[in-house]
């Protein structure tokens, strides 16, 4: 098929120079989640980059207060995992093309290593997560060396590139959209009631007494629990509501002419939590409110100047009971049902004890509340001068950005006395509510400059476009964000196309960071990419099948100046300024003086300064193909390889005789590889329109070298494994009664555990080195890492006579969940903890009491004590985290043109939406744990109704 536009016009439309910063702006792929994306955009036709893009309009389809939770299944190459569902703290975990380094962990399990750029300037997650989809034109993820060439030390782990909405020339429009609904917990693990708890406690305490039946609860006490006359409190029901309201609204003004355009967005969001607490002067539910305003203005003056003024402001308000969220959810999970009633029956006061002091029902109501207010002010200013008078296609652009962020805290506090059976049990006193002083929580100030000189030339057969940028960034923070980061980046890109089918591009970055020693602060990062539009060749131009086909390949270097997580010294310095010597107070003492020596403290080096440390380097390789078939089907596929080197690592090869000083060097190496594929099919059958879409992303990494202390055996090592691989014991079932002598010792011929005495019902492990002892020399790789190897999504929509239905499924495979990460559930009775239904499957053998689970046990014997043999890293506690979720289902109706004309409207749509409606997971089915977030504030599902009106 021939391309149906003249070359100069088509290539000009594909220009990368948008806004005068071609050296850093991506070329977007089609939004593979939209039906209309079946045909590739003009920009993508000439792009040699690996990028994925989704529109803000598509993201708006998922009602979520946090933007990151709208990204599921929308961008091939982006892994999204639920975090907490707590209002205001519900960030999803994000990673681009898996995990390429062990040197900078960022968030949990290697997430959050990417960088964020909004309208051409770097930003952070604080700003990203509170953006409203109504502010956004599109979001792209930049994945290969071609797309990341100009980012230097900011590009190794990928970039999230956000473009906000701008006004368009035409009639002024006003759009109003509102959504409202309810949110509910996807699941909350339910503990046993008092009878179940007490029954199993009798087993646990008897096991601790040498398997001699010695119950702590008598038959009479058990009967009281059974018939309901004993204490039986469901703490979750005491504290939580079944659902919480959610609503948001947008008002968008847009329009303009050739001289001036505008887009102004106002957004309001209100989300409430699950706590069953009245709203009074002294109590508060968990609340999150957000107020956004954005004004993007564009001007053209004297046919030479173009100007942009972007201003945005945001206020986030958070409020919650003065009861730490982590502590609250830990107490809800840990407090047994039979500890006490919320109110002490004897005294009439709030209950509490020295072992269980935080009466959850009372604590959410009687401790007061705390609040924080986050204020953002951000502005971008850009001026572009067209210098066609000097030579056609030449231009200059200057831009400045500022971003100010601050947190202020305020609250009201009180306390209450605790009683049990009429006796005061703690030192807490009942106090009246009183206000705390307003205090600052932290502040950021981020200023950036950008200067660009660019040139483009288009002729009949040739097109050339280039730009050279200078970018300077100055970040300063205090309080919670106490840090200072400065960098400079000289970058450029040149793109060439010949006869609409042969493409080539080079890019580079000369990047300098203040994290390194003077004279060793700058790095050079080049990249090259090529493309071939096969569909423009004679042998395919008349094809009835192939509408468009392009091959592309790229290779190049990027870097990462972040090194958090490479060792304890780095955690104190954020991996920065390792060329300078720092000291810490030694925890030990030495003695001086005569007669009665006095203890003296001392300073010791935090690490040994190394002036040669530098940013880790990433060599990226990518081969991709873009295809359109039958004018209905679009396909994109990429294969990638990331070779990481120079990862800052503690040098464990330094002998102990060197002293108690750690040495950090650029030693580490890691390989990450994988593939991505996406497809969209769209068609019509009479008056019925429909589309189907699917995507899949696979990645696998390996630590090639990390200066690991040589282990006793090669199978003990982390080197050569995937990042996040657990090293532990291989479980081989339970010890049985027949494995022991009458005196309780193991019979001969069995490997002896080195973690303490064992008894029937304890976990048995494999003796890998065959030395007849089970110890740390028998550990090896078990299960899979916590990061999924495969992320996939599929869905579709159908429309008829104004009605439309859309669904999106998303899932992940290849990750393991470590059950003991949630010790409140999987270590019953230990540290006075609770018990859950899984404990009913514990190994037990008390024939006189009619208890024998030896043949069906799926859990080790119960105990009230810590058990070093059972509760340690082993394959027994690793379970599959595979899941499939129905992320979004929407049913809507758009009024017809005739109806709109009568109402005087341009558009009018009403709809209902469900988010995270179902999750299919063996972990959820068998263990009542959500595969993405299985502790603390639960993941939320929601049901919403909304409307959108355009005047």
Order of alpha helices (4+ residues) and beta strands (2+ residues): alpha-alpha-beta-alpha-beta-beta-beta-beta-alpha-beta-alpha-beta-beta-alpha-alpha-alpha-beta-beta-beta-beta-alpha-alpha-beta-beta-beta-beta-beta-beta-beta-beta-beta-beta-alpha-beta-alpha-beta-beta-beta-beta-beta-beta-beta-beta-beta-beta-beta-beta-beta-beta-beta-beta-beta-alpha-beta-beta-beta-beta-alpha-beta-alpha-beta
